[in-house]
Amino acid sequence: MSSAVSEHSGSSGRLHFLILIAVIVIAGISQGLLLPVLSIYLEQMGVSSSLNGLNSAALYIGSFGMTLAAEKLLGRLGFKKLMASGLVLVMVTLLLFPLFPDIRIWFVFRLFVGIGDSALHYAAQLWVLLVTPVHQRGRNLSLYGMSYGLGFSLGPFGISLQKYGMYVPFVLLAVMLALVFLLVLLKLPNMKPEKQPADEHAKRRFSRSYRWAWYALLPAFLYGYMEASMNSNFPVYGLRIGYSQDDIALLLPFIGIGGLVLQMPLGILSDRIGRRNVLIWAAAAGGLLFVLIPFSGTHLIATLLLLLLAGGLVGSFFSLGLAYAADLLPKQLLPAANVLASFHFNAGSILGPNMGGKLLDSFSFGSLFFVMGAVYILFGLIGLGFKPEKRELQNHQYIEHKA
């Protein structure tokens, strides 16, 4: 079946949406467990924080590379085949990690995981974005973000599985991916996005998307920076200030749990008072909370609460930013905006572990959170001056409609 996404409706549409949610939950579990588990292994092997962070960034380098080809691949393969290919690539690669415990080989494996993750994320989030009515955009994208947050929160709990053997976390992840792969293969139609016209308007869709929605695309960068840094650098930070592996396994999920709890309220609030306003104040408050984390030291409950609140405020940034971009842009530009959001997410995810690793090696341990907090606060301040050109945008929408 090769039909346009616009035909996706009714009870079958709800089933397809639930399957997409299942895909994203498992993707969240995969990233939420894989990054800290590998970081802990490398720390125990005596690898420096900088090299550990560089190795972690390989996943996002692979994801970045996939982003460059995702739009064309989606047009050729369709949503189902692209997601299924991503699931298979991640599943097979996960089983290879414990067989080759070498940092150089793990770098290559992480590239493959990043490619697969990016393929399934791109297809799933664009599908959700295109089939969601405007008045439900904040809610549905929040559900999407909550699904990833749920998986991301559950993932770190698997750190404790290491005591049963190095293979256990990886095999468990592979089994879950296999189950979701079967759902995708058996239940999803092979739908494709509407073809973009090969004229001058289409060729300039990336520059136009960026020009009108650059502020709405920045949250993807911030979310990627935060997520990758916390997953990769926080285990190292925790071990060095005196937390045990069990403490880290307990604390790390609360970043995702906070996002899970506040994802829907912030999404609904953004439908009512505007997404720019929610992004500005969530960034400012979340940034301040990140700055406070080093002052909690090894006080478990204080650190847990700070991670919960900070993660809650900024954990919905990717979905909120994408929803804001959809508000600002005509529907024809949404695939391009989705590519740009993925590009920003991967850029932040590559920078986060590397920056965090260098900060841990060269400065105080707390500098990891001071820099992160400052970046979010700066984003909030920039937002106070962002005002989209409504007249120019309306004219652009009319031109795209006529084209």
Number of C-alpha atoms within 10 A of each C-alpha: 8 11 14 14 19 14 10 19 14 9 9 13 14 12 14 21 21 13 18 25 21 21 27 27 24 25 28 25 25 28 25 31 25 24 24 27 25 22 23 20 16 21 17 11 10 10 15 16 26 20 17 25 27 22 26 30 29 23 29 29 21 24 30 25 16 24 24 14 12 23 18 11 17 20 16 13 16 22 26 22 23 24 26 22 18 22 26 16 17 25 23 17 19 23 19 16 18 16 10 12 14 11 17 10 12 21 17 16 22 26 24 25 28 26 25 27 27 27 28 25 21 23 25 22 19 19 22 19 22 19 17 17 11 15 9 13 26 29 24 23 25 28 19 27 27 28 24 29 32 24 26 31 26 23 29 28 19 20 21 15 16 14 9 9 9 16 16 16 24 23 17 15 23 21 13 16 23 17 13 21 20 13 16 23 14 10 13 19 18 18 22 22 21 13 9 14 11 8 9 8 15 16 12 12 19 18 14 19 23 18 12 19 23 19 20 27 28 20 28 28 25 25 26 25 26 27 24 30 29 23 27 31 29 24 26 28 21 19 16 13 13 11 19 13 16 11 16 22 22 16 24 26 26 25 28 30 24 26 30 28 20 20 30 21 14 25 27 18 16 21 19 11 10 14 22 20 15 20 25 20 20 22 28 21 18 25 27 19 21 23 20 19 22 19 11 13 15 15 10 14 11 15 18 19 17 23 26 25 22 27 29 25 28 31 31 33 30 26 28 30 26 29 25 24 25 22 18 21 20 17 16 18 22 22 23 20 27 24 20 24 27 27 23 24 28 30 21 25 29 28 23 30 32 25 20 31 26 19 20 22 12 12 10 11 20 19 17 27 24 19 17 22 24 18 16 27 21 14 20 22 14 12 18 12 8 13 10 14 12 11 9 10 16 14 11 15 18 11 11 16 11 7 10
